C-alpha cells in the first residue's frame, strides 16, 4: 500500500512562482512569529524545498529580507503612487501620497516594522534602490521649491524632515488607535503649515 504523499513534497514550479512563494512564506512567518523565525532552513521546510534551493534564489538571509521589503514598496507604487506624482495641485499631491503610504502601513504594518527593525536590511534596501529614492526625493524637492519658493538647501532639508512626519504617522496608525483618516489629516495640516511657515521665513524677497 502506498503511503500518502507528504504535504511538503517538493513541486516543480516556475522560477518566479517559486521565488514569490518563498517571499510569501517569509512574510507569513514574520507576521506570525517575528523576524527571528526566518531562516533559510525554515523557509526551505515551509516551501517543501531544500535550503540550498532557497540560496539559489537569495544569496543570503539579508538579501531575502531586502527583496521582501522591495516587494512591499513595489506594491505601494502599483497602488497608484506614480499617478499621484502627476497631480497638478500640491496639496492634493501631499494628501494622495500620504493616504497611499498610510494605507499600506495599516495593512502591512507588522511586516514593515519588523523589516525596518533590521539595520542590515534597511542598508541593503537603501543601496539597492538609492537611484529610485533619489529620484522621488528630487521630485518632491522640486515641487516644494516651485510651490513655496524655498532655496534649494532649505527645500532639501524640509523634504527630509517632513517625510519623517508621515513615517511617524504610519507608526502610530499601526500601533495605536489613531485612525488612518485622522492621521492623513494631521499629516497634511502639519506639512502644509510647516512649508508655508518656511516660505514666509526663507523665501527670497
ChimeraX attribute file (.defattr): number of C-alpha atoms within 10 A of each C-alpha:
attribute: neighborCount
match mode: 1-to-1
recipient: residues
	/A:1	3
	/A:2	4
	/A:3	5
	/A:4	6
	/A:5	7
	/A:6	8
	/A:7	8
	/A:8	12
	/A:9	11
	/A:10	13
	/A:11	10
	/A:12	9
	/A:13	10
	/A:14	9
	/A:15	10
	/A:16	10
	/A:17	11
	/A:18	18
	/A:19	16
	/A:20	14
	/A:21	16
	/A:22	23
	/A:23	20
	/A:24	15
	/A:25	16
	/A:26	26
	/A:27	24
	/A:28	14
	/A:29	20
	/A:30	19
	/A:31	17
	/A:32	12
	/A:33	11
	/A:34	16
	/A:35	19
	/A:36	9
	/A:37	14
	/A:38	19
	/A:39	17
	/A:40	22
	/A:41	15
	/A:42	18
	/A:43	22
	/A:44	20
	/A:45	16
	/A:46	16
	/A:47	22
	/A:48	15
	/A:49	20
	/A:50	17
	/A:51	16
	/A:52	13
	/A:53	13
	/A:54	24
	/A:55	16
	/A:56	11
	/A:57	15
	/A:58	18
	/A:59	12
	/A:60	14
	/A:61	15
	/A:62	18
	/A:63	17
	/A:64	23
	/A:65	26
	/A:66	24
	/A:67	18
	/A:68	23
	/A:69	23
	/A:70	16
	/A:71	14
	/A:72	17
	/A:73	15
	/A:74	12
	/A:75	13
	/A:76	18
	/A:77	16
	/A:78	11
	/A:79	15
	/A:80	13
	/A:81	19
	/A:82	13
	/A:83	13
	/A:84	18
	/A:85	18
	/A:86	9
	/A:87	13
	/A:88	9
	/A:89	11
	/A:90	16
	/A:91	14
	/A:92	14
	/A:93	20
	/A:94	20
	/A:95	18
	/A:96	19
	/A:97	21
	/A:98	25
	/A:99	22
	/A:100	18
	/A:101	20
	/A:102	25
	/A:103	20
	/A:104	19
	/A:105	24
	/A:106	18
	/A:107	12
	/A:108	15
	/A:109	19
	/A:110	18
	/A:111	22
	/A:112	21
	/A:113	17
	/A:114	17
	/A:115	21
	/A:116	16
	/A:117	11
	/A:118	14
	/A:119	11
	/A:120	15
	/A:121	21
	/A:122	17
	/A:123	13
	/A:124	17
	/A:125	20
	/A:126	15
	/A:127	11
	/A:128	14
	/A:129	12
	/A:130	12
	/A:131	11
	/A:132	11
	/A:133	13
	/A:134	11
	/A:135	12
	/A:136	14
	/A:137	16
	/A:138	15
	/A:139	12
	/A:140	21
	/A:141	22
	/A:142	17
	/A:143	18
	/A:144	22
	/A:145	18
	/A:146	12
	/A:147	15
	/A:148	17
	/A:149	20
	/A:150	24
	/A:151	14
	/A:152	13
	/A:153	9
	/A:154	17
	/A:155	25
	/A:156	18
	/A:157	11
	/A:158	18
	/A:159	19
	/A:160	14
	/A:161	12
	/A:162	16
	/A:163	16
	/A:164	11
	/A:165	16
	/A:166	23
	/A:167	16
	/A:168	13
	/A:169	24
	/A:170	27
	/A:171	19
	/A:172	18
	/A:173	23
	/A:174	23
	/A:175	13
	/A:176	9
	/A:177	8
	/A:178	14
	/A:179	15
	/A:180	20
	/A:181	13
	/A:182	12
	/A:183	20
	/A:184	25
	/A:185	15
	/A:186	15
	/A:187	24
	/A:188	22
	/A:189	14
	/A:190	15
	/A:191	22
	/A:192	16
	/A:193	12
	/A:194	14
	/A:195	21
	/A:196	17
	/A:197	13
	/A:198	17
	/A:199	20
	/A:200	14
	/A:201	10
	/A:202	15
	/A:203	15
	/A:204	9
	/A:205	5
